[in-house]
């Protein structure tokens, strides 16, 4: 029995939506690492998480996407790794209040392995330290997300698996004519097979493109492996206005793809950049109407 079967029934679980754009709406300035708000403005971070729970999210994430030693180290915050990750889980668990599961977010280091910008050992150490802090704080599962390099994702899965928690590995397919490759050229088939072989408990796609692109990507992930599939699309492609990304996809249009994603094999459905609690409420409504 897979690690997610205890939570998955005969219909997809609804996850949460974007965090970054929601924090920006609460005053997060461009260039500030959002994760630092776990210590500086925990009440504002909690208000994002709670808004998703109230909208009907059955799974919410943590504000820890960039909270690894490599990324925080560049900002002079390497000593804050444990505190930021612990606070991130505690904030989301408080907001969930037993009504939603908390899957802790781990993102890429932002350094390219193949270019020698970071070593495999450094990636393992950074993501391993983050994973241990998230697990110790009580996360229900670990989500490795927005990955583009299969090799870095394999290291992340290896590090995360050592906690004993269920592990999801999700990629950003945002390149190529059909937006079906990662920036590093990986296809859904390659990502799915490599993550299954690495020991991930679920695979997925997030960020990258609008929801229209995710139905085909979801089906390809599902066909390539025997794992549950995690799907979190953007609210379309952003347009820049006054230095900020503006997303124009409506919640209704986004949620109208719920049935197609479920049919394609998605076990978890939510939103990424530009989506909001309104999008999640609409997904819940559409699922309930089926």
Secondary structure as GFF3:
##gff-version 3
##sequence-region A 1 290
A	DSSP	beta_strand	13	14	.	.	.	ID=ss1
A	DSSP	alpha_helix	20	25	.	.	.	ID=ss2
A	DSSP	three_ten_helix	34	36	.	.	.	ID=ss3
A	DSSP	alpha_helix	37	40	.	.	.	ID=ss4
A	DSSP	alpha_helix	42	55	.	.	.	ID=ss5
A	DSSP	beta_strand	59	60	.	.	.	ID=ss6
A	DSSP	alpha_helix	69	74	.	.	.	ID=ss7
A	DSSP	three_ten_helix	78	80	.	.	.	ID=ss8
A	DSSP	alpha_helix	81	96	.	.	.	ID=ss9
A	DSSP	beta_strand	101	106	.	.	.	ID=ss10
A	DSSP	alpha_helix	120	136	.	.	.	ID=ss11
A	DSSP	beta_strand	141	147	.	.	.	ID=ss12
A	DSSP	alpha_helix	150	161	.	.	.	ID=ss13
A	DSSP	beta_strand	166	171	.	.	.	ID=ss14
A	DSSP	alpha_helix	188	198	.	.	.	ID=ss15
A	DSSP	beta_strand	202	210	.	.	.	ID=ss16
A	DSSP	three_ten_helix	211	213	.	.	.	ID=ss17
A	DSSP	alpha_helix	214	224	.	.	.	ID=ss18
A	DSSP	beta_strand	228	234	.	.	.	ID=ss19
A	DSSP	beta_strand	239	241	.	.	.	ID=ss20
A	DSSP	beta_strand	244	246	.	.	.	ID=ss21
A	DSSP	alpha_helix	251	255	.	.	.	ID=ss22
A	DSSP	alpha_helix	258	263	.	.	.	ID=ss23
A	DSSP	beta_strand	266	271	.	.	.	ID=ss24
A	DSSP	alpha_helix	277	289	.	.	.	ID=ss25
###
